[in-house]
Amino acid sequence: MPNITVKNIPEPIYKKLKQQAQAQHRSMNSEIIACLERSVEPKRISSDEILRQARIMRKKVKGSLSAEEIQDAIDQGRP
């Protein structure tokens, strides 16, 4: 397995990592790997969350658009 050496970690970040590792009952190495996995893995959003966000956005929209207005918006800028 590949290895990485990280130098010059700011003290506040090191302390936070150490606290997180202790809270999760992990070694520092395991905690750093967990942090890296979270940052590079795609975020999975549940369908319930998508619907919740869509409902919030819908409440912000005032009025409604006709099918013609929607098509005009789609076509806008096209040759």
N, CA, C and O atoms as a GROMACS GRO file, in nm:
protein
  316
    1MET      N    1   0.084  -0.118   0.000
    1MET     CA    2   0.000   0.000   0.000
    1MET      C    3   0.089   0.125   0.000
    1MET      O    4   0.192   0.126   0.067
    2PRO      N    5   0.050   0.228  -0.074
    2PRO     CA    6   0.131   0.350  -0.078
    2PRO      C    7   0.133   0.423   0.056
    2PRO      O    8   0.042   0.408   0.139
    3ASN      N    9   0.237   0.500   0.074
    3ASN     CA   10   0.251   0.582   0.195
    3ASN      C   11   0.261   0.729   0.155
    3ASN      O   12   0.309   0.762   0.047
    4ILE      N   13   0.215   0.815   0.245
    4ILE     CA   14   0.225   0.959   0.226
    4ILE      C   15   0.280   1.018   0.355
    4ILE      O   16   0.239   0.981   0.465
    5THR      N   17   0.372   1.111   0.340
    5THR     CA   18   0.422   1.186   0.454
    5THR      C   19   0.370   1.328   0.442
    5THR      O   20   0.387   1.393   0.339
    6VAL      N   21   0.308   1.376   0.548
    6VAL     CA   22   0.254   1.512   0.548
    6VAL      C   23   0.338   1.594   0.646
    6VAL      O   24   0.350   1.560   0.764
    7LYS      N   25   0.394   1.701   0.596
    7LYS     CA   26   0.481   1.785   0.679
    7LYS      C   27   0.413   1.918   0.709
    7LYS      O   28   0.324   1.962   0.637
    8ASN      N   29   0.459   1.980   0.815
    8ASN     CA   30   0.416   2.115   0.853
    8ASN      C   31   0.265   2.127   0.874
    8ASN      O   32   0.204   2.223   0.827
    9ILE      N   33   0.207   2.031   0.943
    9ILE     CA   34   0.064   2.037   0.975
    9ILE      C   35   0.046   2.146   1.082
    9ILE      O   36   0.112   2.142   1.186
   10PRO      N   37  -0.041   2.242   1.057
   10PRO     CA   38  -0.064   2.346   1.159
   10PRO      C   39  -0.112   2.283   1.290
   10PRO      O   40  -0.193   2.189   1.290
   11GLU      N   41  -0.065   2.334   1.398
   11GLU     CA   42  -0.096   2.280   1.531
   11GLU      C   43  -0.247   2.268   1.557
   11GLU      O   44  -0.291   2.165   1.607
   12PRO      N   45  -0.328   2.370   1.523
   12PRO     CA   46  -0.472   2.358   1.549
   12PRO      C   47  -0.536   2.240   1.472
   12PRO      O   48  -0.623   2.171   1.525
   13ILE      N   49  -0.492   2.218   1.349
   13ILE     CA   50  -0.547   2.106   1.271
   13ILE      C   51  -0.502   1.973   1.332
   13ILE      O   52  -0.581   1.879   1.341
   14TYR      N   53  -0.377   1.966   1.372
   14TYR     CA   54  -0.326   1.844   1.435
   14TYR      C   55  -0.408   1.811   1.561
   14TYR      O   56  -0.446   1.696   1.583
   15LYS      N   57  -0.432   1.913   1.643
   15LYS     CA   58  -0.508   1.890   1.767
   15LYS      C   59  -0.650   1.842   1.738
   15LYS      O   60  -0.701   1.752   1.804
   16LYS      N   61  -0.714   1.904   1.637
   16LYS     CA   62  -0.850   1.862   1.600
   16LYS      C   63  -0.852   1.718   1.549
   16LYS      O   64  -0.941   1.641   1.585
   17LEU      N   65  -0.755   1.683   1.467
   17LEU     CA   66  -0.745   1.545   1.418
   17LEU      C   67  -0.727   1.448   1.534
   17LEU      O   68  -0.789   1.342   1.539
   18LYS      N   69  -0.641   1.485   1.626
   18LYS     CA   70  -0.615   1.399   1.742
   18LYS      C   71  -0.742   1.380   1.825
   18LYS      O   72  -0.771   1.269   1.870
   19GLN      N   73  -0.817   1.489   1.846
   19GLN     CA   74  -0.943   1.481   1.921
   19GLN      C   75  -1.044   1.393   1.848
   19GLN      O   76  -1.111   1.310   1.909
   20GLN      N   77  -1.054   1.411   1.717
   20GLN     CA   78  -1.147   1.330   1.639
   20GLN      C   79  -1.108   1.182   1.645
   20GLN      O   80  -1.193   1.095   1.661
   21ALA      N   81  -0.980   1.155   1.632
   21ALA     CA   82  -0.932   1.017   1.636
   21ALA      C   83  -0.968   0.953   1.770
   21ALA      O   84  -1.015   0.839   1.773
   22GLN      N   85  -0.946   1.025   1.878
   22GLN     CA   86  -0.980   0.972   2.011
   22GLN      C   87  -1.130   0.950   2.024
   22GLN      O   88  -1.173   0.848   2.078
   23ALA      N   89  -1.209   1.044   1.975
   23ALA     CA   90  -1.355   1.032   1.985
   23ALA      C   91  -1.408   0.912   1.905
   23ALA      O   92  -1.508   0.851   1.942
   24GLN      N   93  -1.339   0.880   1.796
   24GLN     CA   94  -1.383   0.768   1.711
   24GLN      C   95  -1.309   0.638   1.744
   24GLN      O   96  -1.328   0.536   1.678
   25HIS      N   97  -1.225   0.642   1.847
   25HIS     CA   98  -1.145   0.526   1.888
   25HIS      C   99  -1.059   0.476   1.771
   25HIS      O  100  -1.055   0.356   1.742
   26ARG      N  101  -0.992   0.570   1.705
   26ARG     CA  102  -0.905   0.539   1.592
   26ARG      C  103  -0.765   0.591   1.620
   26ARG      O  104  -0.744   0.679   1.703
   27SER      N  105  -0.670   0.533   1.547
   27SER     CA  106  -0.534   0.588   1.549
   27SER      C  107  -0.536   0.715   1.465
   27SER      O  108  -0.631   0.740   1.390
   28MET      N  109  -0.432   0.795   1.477
   28MET     CA  110  -0.423   0.916   1.393
   28MET      C  111  -0.422   0.877   1.246
   28MET      O  112  -0.488   0.941   1.165
   29ASN      N  113  -0.348   0.772   1.212
   29ASN     CA  114  -0.341   0.728   1.074
   29ASN      C  115  -0.480   0.690   1.021
   29ASN      O  116  -0.519   0.731   0.911
   30SER      N  117  -0.554   0.613   1.099
   30SER     CA  118  -0.688   0.572   1.057
   30SER      C  119  -0.782   0.692   1.044
   30SER      O  120  -0.866   0.695   0.954
   31GLU      N  121  -0.768   0.788   1.132
   31GLU     CA  122  -0.852   0.907   1.126
   31GLU      C  123  -0.820   0.989   1.001
   31GLU      O  124  -0.912   1.039   0.935
   32ILE      N  125  -0.693   1.002   0.968
   32ILE     CA  126  -0.654   1.076   0.847
   32ILE      C  127  -0.707   1.006   0.723
   32ILE      O  128  -0.756   1.072   0.631
   33ILE      N  129  -0.699   0.873   0.720
   33ILE     CA  130  -0.754   0.797   0.606
   33ILE      C  131  -0.904   0.818   0.596
   33ILE      O  132  -0.956   0.836   0.487
   34ALA      N  133  -0.974   0.816   0.710
   34ALA     CA  134  -1.119   0.839   0.710
   34ALA      C  135  -1.152   0.978   0.657
   34ALA      O  136  -1.247   0.995   0.580
   35CYS      N  137  -1.074   1.079   0.696
   35CYS     CA  138  -1.095   1.216   0.648
   35CYS      C  139  -1.071   1.224   0.497
   35CYS      O  140  -1.148   1.289   0.426
   36LEU      N  141  -0.967   1.159   0.450
   36LEU     CA  142  -0.938   1.159   0.306
   36LEU      C  143  -1.049   1.089   0.228
   36LEU      O  144  -1.091   1.136   0.123
   37GLU      N  145  -1.097   0.976   0.281
   37GLU     CA  146  -1.207   0.905   0.214
   37GLU      C  147  -1.330   0.993   0.202
   37GLU      O  148  -1.394   0.997   0.097
   38ARG      N  149  -1.364   1.064   0.310
   38ARG     CA  150  -1.482   1.152   0.306
   38ARG      C  151  -1.466   1.264   0.205
   38ARG      O  152  -1.563   1.307   0.143
   39SER      N  153  -1.343   1.312   0.188
   39SER     CA  154  -1.323   1.426   0.100
   39SER      C  155  -1.315   1.388  -0.047
   39SER      O  156  -1.341   1.471  -0.133
   40VAL      N  157  -1.279   1.264  -0.079
   40VAL     CA  158  -1.265   1.226  -0.220
   40VAL      C  159  -1.378   1.138  -0.271
   40VAL      O  160  -1.395   1.126  -0.393
   41GLU      N  161  -1.455   1.078  -0.183
   41GLU     CA  162  -1.568   0.995  -0.225
   41GLU      C  163  -1.684   1.084  -0.267
   41GLU      O  164  -1.706   1.189  -0.206
   42PRO      N  165  -1.758   1.044  -0.370
   42PRO     CA  166  -1.875   1.124  -0.408
   42PRO      C  167  -1.978   1.121  -0.295
   42PRO      O  168  -1.996   1.020  -0.226
   43LYS      N  169  -2.044   1.234  -0.279
   43LYS     CA  170  -2.146   1.242  -0.174
   43LYS      C  171  -2.275   1.180  -0.226
   43LYS      O  172  -2.323   1.214  -0.335
   44ARG      N  173  -2.330   1.091  -0.149
   44ARG     CA  174  -2.456   1.027  -0.186
   44ARG      C  175  -2.569   1.098  -0.114
   44ARG      O  176  -2.570   1.109   0.009
   45ILE      N  177  -2.662   1.147  -0.193
   45ILE     CA  178  -2.776   1.218  -0.136
   45ILE      C  179  -2.899   1.131  -0.156
   45ILE      O  180  -2.925   1.083  -0.267
   46SER      N  181  -2.973   1.111  -0.051
   46SER     CA  182  -3.092   1.027  -0.059
   46SER      C  183  -3.201   1.098  -0.138
   46SER      O  184  -3.202   1.221  -0.150
   47SER      N  185  -3.292   1.020  -0.192
   47SER     CA  186  -3.404   1.078  -0.267
   47SER      C  187  -3.490   1.166  -0.176
   47SER      O  188  -3.546   1.265  -0.221
   48ASP      N  189  -3.500   1.129  -0.049
   48ASP     CA  190  -3.575   1.212   0.045
   48ASP      C  191  -3.512   1.350   0.060
   48ASP      O  192  -3.582   1.451   0.069
   49GLU      N  193  -3.379   1.356   0.063
   49GLU     CA  194  -3.310   1.484   0.075
   49GLU      C  195  -3.329   1.566  -0.052
   49GLU      O  196  -3.348   1.688  -0.044
   50ILE      N  197  -3.323   1.503  -0.167
   50ILE     CA  198  -3.345   1.574  -0.294
   50ILE      C  199  -3.485   1.634  -0.296
   50ILE      O  200  -3.504   1.749  -0.334
   51LEU      N  201  -3.584   1.555  -0.255
   51LEU     CA  202  -3.722   1.605  -0.251
   51LEU      C  203  -3.737   1.720  -0.152
   51LEU      O  204  -3.806   1.818  -0.179
   52ARG      N  205  -3.671   1.709  -0.036
   52ARG     CA  206  -3.677   1.815   0.064
   52ARG      C  207  -3.621   1.945   0.008
   52ARG      O  208  -3.680   2.051   0.025
   53GLN      N  209  -3.507   1.936  -0.060
   53GLN     CA  210  -3.446   2.055  -0.119
   53GLN      C  211  -3.532   2.112  -0.231
   53GLN      O  212  -3.543   2.234  -0.244
   54ALA      N  213  -3.593   2.025  -0.311
   54ALA     CA  214  -3.680   2.070  -0.420
   54ALA      C  215  -3.801   2.144  -0.364
   54ALA      O  216  -3.843   2.246  -0.419
   55ARG      N  217  -3.856   2.094  -0.255
   55ARG     CA  218  -3.973   2.160  -0.194
   55ARG      C  219  -3.935   2.297  -0.138
   55ARG      O  220  -4.013   2.392  -0.148
   56ILE      N  221  -3.817   2.307  -0.081
   56ILE     CA  222  -3.770   2.437  -0.030
   56ILE      C  223  -3.756   2.535  -0.146
   56ILE      O  224  -3.798   2.650  -0.136
   57MET      N  225  -3.695   2.490  -0.256
   57MET     CA  226  -3.678   2.577  -0.372
   57MET      C  227  -3.813   2.617  -0.431
   57MET      O  228  -3.831   2.731  -0.471
   58ARG      N  229  -3.906   2.523  -0.436
   58ARG     CA  230  -4.038   2.552  -0.492
   58ARG      C  231  -4.110   2.661  -0.411
   58ARG      O  232  -4.179   2.745  -0.468
   59LYS      N  233  -4.093   2.658  -0.279
   59LYS     CA  234  -4.156   2.760  -0.194
   59LYS      C  235  -4.101   2.899  -0.222
   59LYS      O  236  -4.171   2.999  -0.205
   60LYS      N  237  -3.974   2.906  -0.265
   60LYS     CA  238  -3.910   3.034  -0.292
   60LYS      C  239  -3.958   3.094  -0.424
   60LYS      O  240  -3.948   3.215  -0.443
   61VAL      N  241  -4.007   3.011  -0.514
   61VAL     CA  242  -4.051   3.058  -0.645
   61VAL      C  243  -4.190   3.118  -0.631
   61VAL      O  244  -4.281   3.057  -0.574
   62LYS      N  245  -4.205   3.237  -0.685
   62LYS     CA  246  -4.334   3.304  -0.676
   62LYS      C  247  -4.404   3.291  -0.811
   62LYS      O  248  -4.344   3.318  -0.915
   63GLY      N  249  -4.528   3.250  -0.809
   63GLY     CA  250  -4.604   3.235  -0.933
   63GLY      C  251  -4.568   3.106  -1.004
   63GLY      O  252  -4.501   3.019  -0.949
   64SER      N  253  -4.613   3.096  -1.127
   64SER     CA  254  -4.583   2.977  -1.206
   64SER      C  255  -4.559   3.019  -1.350
   64SER      O  256  -4.597   3.129  -1.391
   65LEU      N  257  -4.498   2.932  -1.426
   65LEU     CA  258  -4.468   2.959  -1.565
   65LEU      C  259  -4.554   2.869  -1.653
   65LEU      O  260  -4.583   2.754  -1.619
   66SER      N  261  -4.592   2.923  -1.767
   66SER     CA  262  -4.666   2.842  -1.863
   66SER      C  263  -4.568   2.754  -1.938
   66SER      O  264  -4.447   2.776  -1.934
   67ALA      N  265  -4.619   2.654  -2.008
   67ALA     CA  266  -4.535   2.566  -2.088
   67ALA      C  267  -4.461   2.648  -2.194
   67ALA      O  268  -4.345   2.620  -2.226
   68GLU      N  269  -4.529   2.748  -2.248
   68GLU     CA  270  -4.466   2.834  -2.350
   68GLU      C  271  -4.350   2.913  -2.291
   68GLU      O  272  -4.245   2.924  -2.353
   69GLU      N  273  -4.368   2.969  -2.172
   69GLU     CA  274  -4.261   3.044  -2.106
   69GLU      C  275  -4.141   2.953  -2.075
   69GLU      O  276  -4.026   2.994  -2.089
   70ILE      N  277  -4.169   2.832  -2.034
   70ILE     CA  278  -4.062   2.737  -2.005
   70ILE      C  279  -3.985   2.706  -2.134
   70ILE      O  280  -3.862   2.705  -2.134
   71GLN      N  281  -4.060   2.679  -2.243
   71GLN     CA  282  -3.994   2.648  -2.371
   71GLN      C  283  -3.913   2.768  -2.420
   71GLN      O  284  -3.802   2.750  -2.471
   72ASP      N  285  -3.966   2.889  -2.404
   72ASP     CA  286  -3.891   3.010  -2.443
   72ASP      C  287  -3.760   3.021  -2.365
   72ASP      O  288  -3.656   3.057  -2.420
   73ALA      N  289  -3.766   2.989  -2.235
   73ALA     CA  290  -3.645   2.994  -2.153
   73ALA      C  291  -3.544   2.890  -2.199
   73ALA      O  292  -3.424   2.917  -2.201
   74ILE      N  293  -3.592   2.771  -2.235
   74ILE     CA  294  -3.504   2.665  -2.285
   74ILE      C  295  -3.438   2.706  -2.414
   74ILE      O  296  -3.319   2.684  -2.435
   75ASP      N  297  -3.519   2.768  -2.504
   75ASP     CA  298  -3.470   2.806  -2.636
   75ASP      C  299  -3.384   2.933  -2.636
   75ASP      O  300  -3.312   2.960  -2.732
   76GLN      N  301  -3.392   3.009  -2.529
   76GLN     CA  302  -3.321   3.136  -2.523
   76GLN      C  303  -3.171   3.115  -2.543
   76GLN      O  304  -3.108   3.032  -2.477
   77GLY      N  305  -3.116   3.191  -2.634
   77GLY     CA  306  -2.972   3.181  -2.660
   77GLY      C  307  -2.935   3.077  -2.765
   77GLY      O  308  -2.819   3.068  -2.804
   78ARG      N  309  -3.033   3.000  -2.810
   78ARG     CA  310  -3.006   2.903  -2.915
   78ARG      C  311  -3.024   2.967  -3.050
   78ARG      O  312  -3.110   3.055  -3.065
   79PRO      N  313  -2.947   2.926  -3.151
   79PRO     CA  314  -2.961   2.987  -3.284
   79PRO      C  315  -3.092   2.948  -3.351
   79PRO      O  316  -3.119   2.991  -3.463
   0.00000   0.00000   0.00000
